[in-house]
Amino acid sequence: MDHLIGALVGAPLLGAAVLLLGGRRLDRIGHWVGTLLAAVSFALGVALFADMLSKDTGRRTFTSHLFTWVPVDSFRADVGFQLDQLSMTFVLLITGVGTLIHIYSIGYMAHDERRRRFFGYLNLFLAAMLLLVLANNYLLLYVGWEGVGLASYLLIGFWQHKPSAATAAKKAFIVNRVGDVGLSIAIMLLFTTFNSFSFSPVFGAVRDASGGRLTAIGLLLLLAACGKSAQVPLQSWLGDAMEGPTPVSALIHAATMVTAGVYLVTRSGAIFNASATAQLAVCVVGAVTLIFGAIVGCAKDDIKKALAGSTMSQIGYMMLAAGLGPVGYVFAIMHLVTHGFFKAGLFLGAGSVMHGMNDEVDMRKFGGLRGYMPVTFITFGLGYLAIIGFPGLSGFWTKDKIIEAAFAKGGGEGWVLGVVALIGAGVTAFYMTRVMLMTFFGEKRWQPDAQGHQPHPHESPKSMTVPMIILAFGSVFAGGLFSLNSSFLHWLEPVTGYSEGHSPLTAWQVSVATFVVLVVGAGLAWQQYGRKPVPAVAPRGSVLTRAARRDLLQDDFNHVVLVRGGEHLTRTLVHLDHSLVDGAVNGTAAGVGGVSARLRKVQNGFVRSYAVSMLGGAAVLVAATLLMRGI
C-alpha cells in the first residue's frame, strides 16, 4: 500500500520532471508521455479504491509514515500519507477527470509549439493536487497547497505572449498568496496549541482547546479556502484566469484546484464543529459567493467567463454546505464530485466551440451552432441540464440536498440560508439557459475575425469529443448512483460524520420549490434571449447589469481600497521615515558636526593661544585644589 500511494503521486511528478527537463527531443511524444502517466495514476487510484472496498468500514483508513523531514527536539515535520474515504474520493476525481482533460488537450493543443511543456505543467499540477489531498498533516498539505498555486500560475500564464494572460497569472498568484498567509498562520497556531501538525492528534485534542483559539484557527483556514476556491472576498482572480488554455479552465477552475478550499474545510471539520462562529462564517461566505457568482455569470458575453461566474457560484453552494457541519459535509463533497463532471464537460464544450469558431469567445458572435456541432451540443446540453438541477440528472440530487440542509439549520439563519440557496438555483437556470440559447440556438451571427477569416464551424476531433461524452455520462448518472440507497453518504460518513437535520420543509417541498424557480429562471432567459434576436453589440443595460459586467466592481474596489490605499500608506510611511527616523538621525549628526566645528576652532596652531590655555588650565587646577582644602 505504501508503494502504491507513493507511485500514485510519483507518476505525474515523474512525468513533469521528464517533460520539463527532457528538452525538445521529447516534443513529438511529450503529450503521450504526460497522458500515459496521468492514466497510470488513475489506474493506481482505481486499484486502491478496489482494495478499500474489500475492507470493512472501520478498516478503510490507511496511514503511512515515509520519513521525518525536520526532527528538532519537540518539533517534528513528517512526510506521510493518509488514505481514507475522503482522500480516495478526491484521488479518483483528480486523476479521472485529469486524465480525460489530458486526452482532450492532445487535440486542443495540437498546433501549439510548446505542447510538451504544457503537458509537463499539467502533470505537475496533478502531482501537487494529489499531495495536497493525501497528506496526513497540515505541513505536508501546505507543500501541496503551494505546489498547486505554482502550477496554476504556470498554466494560467502559459500563453505569456498575451499581456492579459501574464497579468491574469500574476493576479491569481498574488490573490492566492493572501489566502496562503492565513493557512501558514493557522498551521503555526495549530502547532503551538496541539504540539503537532498531524490530523489525528490535532482532531483528537480539539475538545481540550480554548474556543477563542479554535475560532481564530477556523477563520484563518477559511481565509485560505477563500483564496483557493475563489470565494468572497478573494474571488477576483477567477474570471481573469480564463485567459489560460481551455483545458486549464476545466482542470483547475472546474474540477480540482477550486475545490481545494472545500476539501480543507471538510478535512478540518473537527475544528469547525468546535467553533460555531467559524462555522457561521463559512456559511455566510458560501451564501454571499453563490449569489455573487451567479449575478456575474448573468452579464458575461465571454462564454468562459460566464462559466467562471458559474464555478464561483457552485463552489459557494459547496462552502455553504460545509459550513453546516455534519449535516452538510457529505452533500458538499457529493456536489463537488458531480460538479467536477458537468462543469468540466461544460468547459470542454466551450473549448470545442472555440475550436470550431477560430477561438472566438463572444457568445454574441455564435448562434445556431447545434446543427454544425451535434456532439458538442448534446454533451454541453446534458451538462447544462445537470448544473441547473433538472430532475433526474446529477445536479438535482446534490443541489436539492444542500438547499434542504440549509433550511435544516433551524431558526432565522436556516430560513435565510435556504432562501438564498433557492434564489441561487433560479439565477443559475437563467444564466445557463442564456449561455445555451446564445451559443446553440437562434440565427447564426458569425463575423470574420481580425484577419478577415470567416469562421467555418465544425465538430471537434474524437480526442476532444470522447472525453466530453464520458463526462456527459457522469453529468447524467453520477448523482443518481451516489443517492441510490444513500451509498455516497454511507461511504463518506465514517470520515466526515453525518447528522440528519430537521428541515421545516420536506424533501418533496424543497424539490418542488427548486423546480419552480428553475422554470422561472429558464423562462425569463427564453423570454429575453430565445424569443428575441440577440443583438451583435450588448445593450447598455441596467445599473446592476453594467456592474455585473465589471464583476460587481470587485477590481474597482480592490484598486481603490488596496492599490490606492497601499500607495497612500507607502507614501505616508516614506514621509514618516524621512521626517522622523531620518530626521532624528540627520539631526543628531548635524548637532555633533556643529559642536565639532566649534571645538575645532580652539585648535588654531598659534603657540601663544596654547600657552594661554595652559596657564588658564593651571589656574583652574590651583583654584580647585585650594577650594577642596578649604572644604
VENDA-V974297 format. One line per field, one symbol per residue. burial: + if it has 16 or more other ideal C-beta (glycine too) atoms within 10 Angstrom, else -. A space follows every 10 residues. Layout:
burial = ???
This chain:
burial = ----++-+++ ++++++-+++ -----+---+ +-+++-++++ ++-++--++- -+-------+ ++-+------ -----+-+++ ++++++++++ ++++++++++ +++++++++- ----++++++ ++++++++++ ++++++++++ +++++++++- +++++++++- ----+--++- +++-++--++ -++++++-++ +-++-++++- -++--+--+- ---+++++++ ++++++++++ ++++++++++ ++++++++++ ++++++++++ ++++++++++ +++++--+++ ++++++++++ ++++++++++ ++++++++++ ++++++++++ +++++-++++ ++++++++++ ++++++++++ ++++++++-+ +-+++++-++ -++-++++++ ++++++++++ --++++++++ +++++++++- ---+-+++-+ ++++++++++ ++++++++++ ++--++---- ----+-+-++ --++++++-+ ++-++++++- -++----++- +++-++-+-- +-+-+----+ +-+++-++-- ++-+++--++ ---+------ ------+++- ++-+---+-- ---------- ---------- ---------- ---------- ---------- ---------- ---------- -
